[in-house]
Structure formats: structure tokens, C-alpha cells
Amino acid sequence: MEDPPREGPVPDAPGLELIANALREHVGADVVVETSYYREQACVEVTPSALLAVLKFLKEDQTQGYGFLASVHGVDYLPEAPRLGVHYELLNMRRVERIRVKVRLEIDDPHVASAVELFPTADFQEREIYDFFGVIFDGHPDLRRILMPEDYEGFPQRRDFALGGEPVMFTHNEPEGPGWYE
């Protein structure tokens, strides 16, 4: 059986460079920081200020068609700098192709624009990244902790977060706990 014809750039290594060049042409000459192709995964790193424009181009341009946001991930690159990262996994459902869009953020200014307006599914995923890594998504409709208590201090998925934490309560060790059950 013959493969269906593909339209537009295929995100293999040369196709990724075609996508990067299209981003430079349509979004801005300095938006692409670097590209990488590793284990058959295409990744384009962009500047944080251009993130929304890049995502919008990849979603709405007819030659790209990455209209589905599969997931958003937070990353801590300690000891590298910039230390924090946010990865957006986009899918072209017609061609069944994925591309990763990555931004890197400094730990002292972890601000990036929210993608909720373009991809409503980013809502809870951005809240989780805020909760665990401390990345602030500017323009998010409801940016607050989602899994940790509101008064929790720190970001538990950062690599410099203290290990150990609070003891886990089970029924067999409840009497040894701080007495919260009384």
C-alpha cells in the first residue's frame, strides 16, 4: 500500500529546518533559538517573547496545520542556564506528525505568555507547571495552584527542592502523626 502524499514540510531533520525558516520568515528573524532532531522527535526552541506568535503560526498556517496541543510540560535544567523550560507538544492530525516547541526561562524571571487563548486544553497543564515549577503564565485566566495546597511554599518538581518533605499518613501510622485527625 502506498503512503498518502504529504503536504508541507515533514518534521524530519531537513523538514524541521524548513519549519524553522518559515518561522523566521513569518514571525521574525530572531525567534528561533535552535532546532534539534533527536530520536525522531523534531524540536524547535524559540524566544519566550515570540511563543504565542510561533504557536499561532504553527496552528493556523495551512502548510503547517499543527492544530492539536497534545501536552505541555515543565522542565528544570539545573545546572544549565536558563534553568526552567516549558515544552509544547503539537500534533498535525491530518499527517499524524508531532513537533515540540520549547522555551527556556531564567529562574529569577519565569514569565511566559499563556497559550490558553489558542489552545484551551493548556489551562490545567499550565496551572500544573505553575504549581510544580513556579513558571508564571501571563494572561492565564485562573493561575493558581492545582495540586498542592494554596499556602504551600516552594515548587516540588524543581531539582533543588529539598528531599524528604512531610511524612505520608496511612492508617497504620496515624497515631504517630501530629494529631490532625483528633
BELNOR-V409267 format. One record per pair of residues at least 4 apart in sequence whose C-alpha atoms are under 8 Angstrom apart, sorted by the first residue. I is the first residue (numbers start at 1). J is the second residue. D is the distance in Angstrom with one decimal. If there is no record, write none. Layout:
BEGIN
i:j:d
I:J:D
I:J:D
END
This chain:
BEGIN
i:j:d
6:10:7.6
6:95:6.9
7:63:6.9
8:63:4.9
8:64:6.4
9:15:4.9
9:16:7.4
9:18:6.3
9:19:6.6
9:63:7.4
9:64:7.3
10:15:4.7
10:16:7.1
10:97:7.7
11:15:4.6
11:16:4.7
11:19:7.7
11:41:7.9
11:42:5.8
11:97:7.2
11:98:7.4
11:99:6.9
12:16:5.8
12:37:7.2
12:40:6.9
12:41:7.7
12:42:6.5
13:17:6.7
13:36:7.8
13:37:5.7
13:42:7.1
14:18:6.5
15:19:6.3
16:20:6.2
16:35:7.4
16:37:7.8
16:42:6.3
16:43:7.7
16:44:7.7
17:21:6.1
17:35:7.4
18:22:6.2
19:23:6.2
20:24:6.3
20:32:6.6
20:35:7.5
20:44:7.1
21:25:6.1
22:26:6.0
23:27:5.3
23:28:6.8
23:29:7.9
23:31:7.4
23:32:7.4
23:54:6.8
23:57:7.6
24:28:4.8
24:29:4.4
24:30:6.7
24:31:6.4
24:32:6.9
25:29:6.4
26:57:7.9
27:31:7.1
27:50:7.7
27:53:6.4
27:54:6.6
27:57:7.7
31:46:5.4
31:47:5.4
31:50:6.1
32:44:7.0
32:45:6.0
32:46:4.5
32:47:6.6
33:44:7.7
33:45:5.3
33:46:5.1
33:47:6.4
34:44:6.1
34:45:5.3
34:46:7.2
35:42:7.7
35:43:5.7
35:44:4.5
35:45:6.0
36:42:6.2
36:43:5.2
36:44:6.5
37:41:5.5
37:42:4.7
37:43:6.2
38:42:6.9
41:98:7.5
41:99:6.9
41:100:7.6
42:98:7.4
42:99:5.2
42:100:6.2
43:99:5.9
43:100:4.5
43:101:5.8
43:102:7.1
44:99:7.8
44:100:6.3
44:101:5.1
44:102:6.2
45:101:5.8
45:102:4.5
45:103:5.7
45:104:7.9
46:50:6.8
46:51:6.5
46:54:7.9
46:101:7.1
46:102:6.2
46:103:5.6
47:51:6.5
47:103:6.1
47:104:7.6
48:103:5.6
48:104:7.1
48:105:7.4
48:112:5.9
48:113:7.7
49:112:7.2
49:113:7.6
50:54:6.1
51:55:6.2
51:103:7.5
51:112:7.9
51:113:7.2
52:56:6.0
52:113:6.8
52:114:7.8
52:115:6.6
53:57:6.1
54:58:6.2
55:59:6.1
55:101:7.9
55:118:7.9
56:60:5.9
56:61:8.0
56:118:6.9
57:61:5.4
57:64:7.8
58:64:5.4
58:65:6.1
58:66:5.4
58:67:7.4
59:64:6.8
59:65:5.2
59:66:4.6
59:67:4.5
59:68:7.7
60:64:7.4
60:65:6.2
60:66:7.6
60:67:7.1
61:65:6.0
64:92:7.7
65:92:5.6
66:90:5.7
66:91:5.1
66:92:4.2
66:93:7.4
66:98:7.8
67:90:7.1
67:91:6.5
67:92:6.1
67:93:7.6
68:90:5.7
68:91:5.1
68:92:6.6
68:93:7.2
68:119:7.7
69:88:7.1
69:89:6.0
69:90:4.7
69:91:6.4
69:119:6.5
69:121:7.2
69:122:7.6
70:88:7.8
70:89:5.4
70:90:5.7
70:91:6.5
71:88:6.1
71:89:5.3
71:90:7.5
71:122:7.5
71:125:7.4
72:86:6.9
72:87:5.5
72:88:4.7
72:89:6.3
72:122:6.8
72:125:6.0
72:126:7.1
73:86:5.6
73:87:5.1
73:88:6.7
73:125:7.5
73:129:6.9
74:84:7.4
74:85:5.8
74:86:4.7
74:87:6.5
74:129:5.4
74:133:6.7
75:84:5.8
75:85:4.8
75:86:6.1
75:87:7.7
75:133:7.7
76:83:5.8
76:84:4.8
76:85:6.3
76:133:7.6
76:157:7.8
76:158:5.9
76:159:6.5
77:81:7.2
77:82:7.7
77:83:4.9
77:84:6.0
77:85:7.3
78:83:5.6
78:84:7.9
78:159:6.5
78:160:8.0
79:83:7.0
81:106:7.0
82:104:5.8
82:105:5.4
82:106:4.7
82:107:7.1
83:104:6.9
83:105:6.3
83:106:5.7
83:107:6.0
84:104:5.7
84:105:5.0
84:106:6.3
84:107:6.4
84:110:7.4
84:133:7.8
84:135:7.8
85:102:6.9
85:103:5.6
85:104:4.3
85:105:5.8
86:102:5.8
86:103:5.5
86:104:6.6
87:100:6.4
87:101:5.8
87:102:4.5
87:103:6.7
88:100:5.5
88:101:5.1
88:102:6.3
89:98:6.9
89:99:6.0
89:100:4.6
89:101:6.6
90:98:5.6
90:99:5.3
90:100:6.1
90:101:7.6
91:96:6.7
91:97:5.7
91:98:4.5
91:99:6.6
92:96:5.4
92:97:5.1
92:98:6.3
93:97:6.9
105:109:7.0
105:110:5.4
105:111:7.2
105:112:7.9
106:110:5.7
110:134:7.2
110:135:5.0
110:136:5.9
111:135:6.1
111:136:4.8
111:137:6.0
111:138:6.6
112:135:7.5
112:136:6.4
112:137:5.1
112:138:5.9
113:137:5.2
113:138:4.7
113:139:6.4
113:140:7.8
114:126:7.6
114:137:4.8
114:138:5.5
114:139:5.6
114:140:5.3
115:119:5.9
115:120:7.6
115:122:6.3
115:123:8.0
115:140:7.9
116:120:4.6
116:121:6.9
116:122:5.3
116:123:5.5
116:140:6.7
116:141:7.9
121:125:7.4
122:126:5.8
123:127:6.5
123:140:7.5
123:141:8.0
124:128:6.2
124:146:7.7
125:129:6.4
126:130:6.1
126:137:7.1
126:143:8.0
127:131:6.0
127:142:8.0
127:143:5.8
127:144:6.3
127:145:6.3
127:146:6.1
128:132:6.1
128:145:7.1
128:146:6.0
128:147:7.2
129:133:5.4
129:134:6.8
129:135:6.3
130:134:4.5
130:135:4.7
130:136:5.9
130:137:7.5
130:143:7.5
130:144:7.5
130:145:7.0
131:144:7.2
131:145:4.9
131:146:6.5
131:147:7.1
131:148:6.8
131:155:6.5
132:155:4.7
132:156:5.4
132:157:5.1
132:158:7.2
133:155:5.1
133:156:7.0
133:157:5.7
133:158:5.7
134:154:8.0
134:155:6.0
136:143:7.9
137:143:7.4
144:150:7.7
145:149:7.0
145:150:5.9
148:152:6.5
154:161:7.5
155:161:6.9
156:161:5.7
157:161:7.0
169:173:6.3
169:174:6.0
169:177:7.2
170:174:6.0
173:177:6.8
174:179:7.9
174:181:7.9
175:179:7.2
END
